Amino acid sequence: MFEPLTADDILTQLQNMELDSKLITKDAYSPNAELYPDGRIPFIDIHLNYLRTHKHVDPKNYLSNLRLMITPR
């Protein structure tokens, strides 16, 4: 069976997506002024937070689908 992704693996894949100029990785609005004083949550934080709060989601599938969604057509 396949080994699950570690937190470091997930972070590395998200960083690689952000560095890839062919992918559209945007930050988003965040109302949390304590954590994000400029009102913007970075791309990586968006997806790490999602995976932390949704334990039932398979990170491999999530990252694969994310890559498809942020690839320009």
Secondary structure, DSSP 8 states (H G I E B T S, - for coil): ------HHHHHHHHHHHHH-TTS----EE---TTT-TTSEE-HHHHHHHHHHH-TTS-HHHHHHHHHHHTS--
